[in-house]
């Protein structure tokens, strides 16, 4: 028996395929429970919580200087013990890859709502990278799976253009202040992609944002390599007090 079959067998025993919402059916999220999700309709500045003004991060200059990305798009509000938290925890830490389909559908629904249409020649999709050590432990990059789903549904090209060459401490184990400095200059654009992303608008995908430090480091690297705009989209954003320790 190969590794993938063994992994599927173990997952089916530990996490039988029933809806995480209602416990019925033969899927991890049934259509009825999916329809209960209410997408965030007003995107807010991650600094001052004001509603975003068009495409810019915030109309206050001080807020704009805090981050390198141009907009943060959140799909759902994060609440502890919620259905969303169950899905993300099982996707990310219990390694149920199949959950990327239902989570990806949430992501693409919000993307279509926010963007309306996509300029295919000017817009690319990428994702937050994992260090190779973390990738080996998990077996997949959850952000990459979500990005591939989004690319398939939108027809936009996806590029694995970001790298995490240096291993840093896991953000989950750090204080809020430590998170803000732990990843500084830890993410780079791969040399083969530096010319490709010049003057492009980049949709950067991740699963969850707390302090937004990871998104910011990715955006900084993309802008340094000549990207025009960077739009970050995440499934959820929670405050540090929520502790996205479980996420």
JOSUL-V650649 format. One record per residue. N is the residue number from 1. PHI is phi in radians with two decimals (999 if undefined). OMEGA is omega in whole degrees, -180 to 180 (* if undefined). Layout:
# JOSUL-V650649
<<N | PHI | OMEGA> <N | PHI | OMEGA>>
This chain:
# JOSUL-V650649
<<1 | 999 | -179> <2 | -1.36 | -174> <3 | -1.05 | -176> <4 | -1.12 | 179> <5 | -1.15 | 178> <6 | -1.12 | 179> <7 | -1.06 | 180> <8 | -1.09 | 180> <9 | -1.10 | 180> <10 | -1.10 | -180> <11 | -1.10 | -180> <12 | -1.15 | 178> <13 | -1.34 | -177> <14 | -1.32 | -177> <15 | -2.29 | 180> <16 | -1.00 | -172> <17 | -1.35 | 173> <18 | -2.27 | -177> <19 | -1.11 | 178> <20 | -1.22 | -180> <21 | -1.52 | -174> <22 | -2.01 | 179> <23 | 1.43 | -179> <24 | -1.81 | 171> <25 | 1.38 | -178> <26 | -2.15 | 178> <27 | -2.45 | -177> <28 | -1.36 | 176> <29 | -2.60 | -178> <30 | -1.37 | -177> <31 | -1.07 | -179> <32 | -1.09 | 180> <33 | -1.27 | 177> <34 | -1.05 | -177> <35 | -1.21 | 179> <36 | -1.34 | 179> <37 | -1.18 | 178> <38 | -2.06 | -177> <39 | -1.16 | 175> <40 | -1.10 | -177> <41 | -1.75 | 177> <42 | -2.12 | 178> <43 | -1.38 | -175> <44 | -2.08 | 177> <45 | -1.16 | -180> <46 | -1.25 | 179> <47 | -1.68 | -172> <48 | -1.95 | 178> <49 | 1.20 | 174> <50 | -1.34 | 178> <51 | -1.12 | -179> <52 | -1.02 | 180> <53 | -1.74 | -180> <54 | 1.13 | -176> <55 | -1.59 | -176> <56 | -1.44 | -177> <57 | -1.08 | -179> <58 | -2.91 | -179> <59 | -1.34 | 177> <60 | -1.61 | -178> <61 | -1.04 | -180> <62 | -1.05 | 179> <63 | -1.22 | -179> <64 | -1.05 | -177> <65 | -1.31 | -178> <66 | -1.32 | -174> <67 | -2.30 | 180> <68 | -1.61 | 179> <69 | -1.42 | -175> <70 | -1.68 | 179> <71 | -2.78 | 175> <72 | -2.00 | 180> <73 | -1.93 | -180> <74 | -1.88 | -180> <75 | -1.45 | -175> <76 | -2.41 | 173> <77 | -1.29 | -179> <78 | -1.55 | 175> <79 | -2.35 | 178> <80 | -1.09 | 179> <81 | 1.17 | 179> <82 | -1.46 | 177> <83 | -1.06 | 180> <84 | -1.06 | -179> <85 | -1.10 | 177> <86 | -1.09 | -179> <87 | -1.12 | -177> <88 | -1.20 | 180> <89 | -1.07 | -180> <90 | -1.23 | 176> <91 | -1.18 | -170> <92 | -1.52 | -173> <93 | -1.99 | 174> <94 | -1.83 | 168> <95 | 1.09 | 177> <96 | -1.54 | -175> <97 | -1.01 | -175> <98 | -1.04 | 179> <99 | -1.14 | -180> <100 | -1.17 | 178> <101 | -1.20 | -179> <102 | -1.29 | 177> <103 | -1.19 | 177> <104 | -1.13 | 179> <105 | -1.18 | 174> <106 | -1.07 | -178> <107 | -1.07 | -175> <108 | -1.22 | 177> <109 | -1.10 | 178> <110 | -1.22 | 178> <111 | -1.02 | -180> <112 | -1.11 | 179> <113 | -1.19 | -175> <114 | -1.42 | -175> <115 | -1.66 | -179> <116 | 1.31 | 175> <117 | -2.45 | -176> <118 | -2.14 | 175> <119 | -1.52 | -171> <120 | -0.98 | -178> <121 | -1.37 | -175> <122 | -1.84 | -173> <123 | -2.09 | 179> <124 | -2.19 | 175> <125 | -1.91 | 170> <126 | -2.46 | -173> <127 | -2.58 | 178> <128 | -1.21 | -177> <129 | -1.42 | 171> <130 | -1.86 | 170> <131 | -1.15 | -175> <132 | -1.01 | 178> <133 | -1.16 | 179> <134 | -1.18 | 178> <135 | -1.08 | -180> <136 | -1.13 | 180> <137 | -1.16 | -174> <138 | -1.53 | -180> <139 | 1.62 | 177> <140 | -2.84 | 175> <141 | -1.81 | -176> <142 | -1.08 | 180> <143 | -1.21 | 178> <144 | -1.14 | 179> <145 | -1.08 | 178> <146 | -1.13 | -180> <147 | -1.16 | 178> <148 | -1.12 | 178> <149 | -1.12 | 180> <150 | -1.12 | 180> <151 | -1.14 | 180> <152 | -1.11 | -176> <153 | -1.36 | -177> <154 | -1.69 | -176> <155 | 1.44 | 178> <156 | -1.36 | 178> <157 | -1.39 | 178> <158 | -1.96 | -179> <159 | -2.30 | 175> <160 | -1.51 | -169> <161 | -1.79 | -178> <162 | -1.87 | -177> <163 | -2.32 | 178> <164 | -2.14 | -172> <165 | -1.19 | -176> <166 | -1.95 | 180> <167 | -1.35 | 176> <168 | -2.07 | 179> <169 | -1.04 | 180> <170 | -1.11 | -179> <171 | -1.01 | -176> <172 | -1.02 | -174> <173 | -1.54 | -172> <174 | -1.84 | 174> <175 | -1.27 | -180> <176 | -1.05 | -180> <177 | -1.14 | -180> <178 | -1.14 | 179> <179 | -1.08 | -176> <180 | -1.20 | -178> <181 | -1.94 | -174> <182 | -1.06 | -173> <183 | -1.74 | -176> <184 | -0.95 | 178> <185 | 1.06 | -178> <186 | -1.65 | -176> <187 | -2.08 | -177> <188 | -2.24 | 170> <189 | -1.53 | 178> <190 | -1.11 | -174> <191 | -0.97 | -178> <192 | -1.13 | -175> <193 | -1.92 | -175> <194 | -1.01 | -179> <195 | -1.29 | -177> <196 | -1.08 | -173> <197 | -1.50 | 180> <198 | -1.04 | 177> <199 | 1.18 | -180> <200 | -1.62 | 169> <201 | -1.61 | -174> <202 | -1.96 | 170> <203 | -1.69 | -176> <204 | -1.80 | -172> <205 | -1.94 | 173> <206 | -2.50 | -178> <207 | -1.49 | -176> <208 | -2.39 | 175> <209 | -2.12 | 174> <210 | -2.05 | 177> <211 | -1.46 | -178> <212 | 1.24 | -178> <213 | -1.17 | 178> <214 | -1.16 | 177> <215 | -1.04 | -178> <216 | -1.17 | 179> <217 | -1.14 | 176> <218 | -1.09 | -179> <219 | -1.13 | 179> <220 | -1.07 | 179> <221 | -1.13 | 180> <222 | -1.15 | 179> <223 | -1.16 | 179> <224 | -1.07 | 180> <225 | -1.57 | 172> <226 | 1.81 | 177> <227 | -1.08 | -179> <228 | -1.36 | 178> <229 | -2.21 | 174> <230 | -2.20 | 178> <231 | -1.90 | -180> <232 | -1.61 | 176> <233 | -2.29 | -178> <234 | -2.29 | 177> <235 | -1.12 | -176> <236 | -2.70 | 173> <237 | -2.32 | 178> <238 | -2.17 | 177> <239 | -1.33 | -180> <240 | -1.09 | -179> <241 | -1.20 | 177> <242 | -1.20 | -166> <243 | 0.91 | 177> <244 | -1.25 | 174> <245 | -1.09 | 180> <246 | -1.31 | 177> <247 | -1.86 | *>>
